[in-house]
């Protein structure tokens, strides 16, 4: 039984690696997303980049850009290139849980933001890209596959959302430090 499980686990890990490798050689910031960021920033400066993996799954690659040479928490762009298929329901649940990990939220706020994510998130494909842009500390603009999907001026929403990746005590502090150019 252990031998069978071991072989199944090996096959699954190998399949996940091959599946992700197909898109691995394409840049995270493609021309379309570069054009979008250029609408908001005079300069586009790479601050840092990181890969997020969970156990043996290569989940996504991320890059953080700013209009300054150093990270500017008021104006930045975060791009994620997915290396794995993820169901919309999983994205919504994990995003809400990550936001709740940062701050105790009212049931009303959780319900409101869950509805927002349910309406804008899509199941990911390998190679699909999500772009989040922060402008003037309170405005958040989201794109998926170069299509604008949401805009908000709720600073708390933007802070909690972007801090999933950018806060020092994130689920993966090393990932966050690399993204912020600190490693």
N, C-alpha and C positions, 0 to 999 in steps of 0.2 A: 504494500500500500504506500509506504514512504517513497519507494522507488518511482511509482507511478506519479505521485504528487510532485516529486522532484523534477521528473521529466516534463510534466505539464507546466510547472513554474518556469523552467528553462525555456520551453517553447514560447510561452507567453511573453517572457522578457525579451527573447530574440525577435519575436514579431513586433513588439512595441518599438524596439530599436530600429528595425528595418523600416517600419512605418514612418518614424520621425526622421530618419536619415534622408528620405526622399526629398524633403524640403530644406534640409540642413544647410545647403550651400547657397541659398538665396538670402539676400541682405534683410535685416530686420526692418530698417527704414527704407521702404521702396519710394520710387519717385512720386507716386500719388500722395502718400502721407507727407512727404517732404513739401509738396506743393501746399497741402492743407496747413501745415505748421507755418509756412512762409506767410500765410494770410494774417497770422497773429504776431509773429516775431520778425524783427528786422534781421537778426542773426540767429543761426541755429548751431548751438554748441553742444556736442556730446559731453555729458557729465560722467556717465558710467553705464555699464552694461552687466547683465548677469543672466544666468540660466537657473530656472526653478525646476527642481526635480523632487519627486516625492517617492520614496522607496526606490523602485527601479524604473519609474515612469519619468520620462523627460517631458514635462508639462508645457513649459513655454520659455522663450527667450525674451528678455526685456531690455529696453534702452531708455535712458532718461536724458532729455534735452532741455536746455535753457536758452534764454535770449542773452544771457551773460556768460562770461568765461567760468564763473563759479555758480553753483546751484543757487537759484533764486526761488524761495518757497512761494513767492507771489505769482511767478510766471514760469511755467515749465510745461513740458509735454512728456508723457509716458506712453511708450508703445510696447505692446505685447504681441509676439508672434507665436501662435499656438503650434506645438509639436505633437499634439494629441487631440483626438476628438473628445469633446466634453459636452454632456447634455446640458441644455438650457436650465433645467431644474437644479442640477448640481451647481452651476454657476450662481444662480440666485441664492440658493441655500448657503453656500460657502461665503458669498459676499456679505450677506446679512449677518452670518455668524462672526465673520471677521470684524464687522462694524460693532457688533454687540460686545466683542471681546475688549474693545477699546473704551466703551462707555455704556453705562446703564441707560437704555432707551425705553421710552414709553411704548406700550402696546400699539397705540395709534401711529407713532412714528415708524415702528417696525412694519406695521401693515401698509402704511403709505409707501415706504421705500421698497417693500417687497413688490407691490403693484408696479412701481416704476421699473424695477429690474425685470419683472415678468414681461413688461411691455417692450423693453428695449433689447434685452439679451437674446441671443440666438445660440443654438447649439454650434459649437466650433467645429471647424474642419482643420486638418493639418495644413499649416501655412496661412490660415486666416489671421487677420490683424485687427487688434483693438487699439484705438488711439484716444487717450484722455488728455485734454489740455486744460491747464489752470491759468486764468487771466485775472490779474489784480486781486489775488487772494480769495475772492468770493465767487468768481464765475467759473463753472466747470462745463466743458463742452466735450461730448463723446462722439466718436466715429467708430463704425465697424465696417471693415472692407471699403473704406473711403467714403462711406455715406454717413451723413450726420444723423445720429439717432436720438440725441438728447442734449438739452442745455438747462443748466440750473444756476440760480444765484443764491442758493442756500449754502452758506459758508460751512455750517456744521456737516451737512451732507458731503460736501467736497472734501473737508478735512478728514472725516472718517473714511471716506472712500479711498483717497490717495494714500492715506497713512497705512492702509493694508500693506503697501510695499515700502513706504518711506520712513516709518517710525523705527526707532532703535530697538524696540521690543516686539518686532513683527514675528511671525511664525518662523522666519528664517533670517535672523540678524545678519549673518554673513552675506546673504543675498542683498539685503537692504544696503549694507555698507558698500558692496560692489556697485550697486546701482547709483549710489550717491557719490561715487568716485573716491571713497575713503579707503578702499583696499586695492 
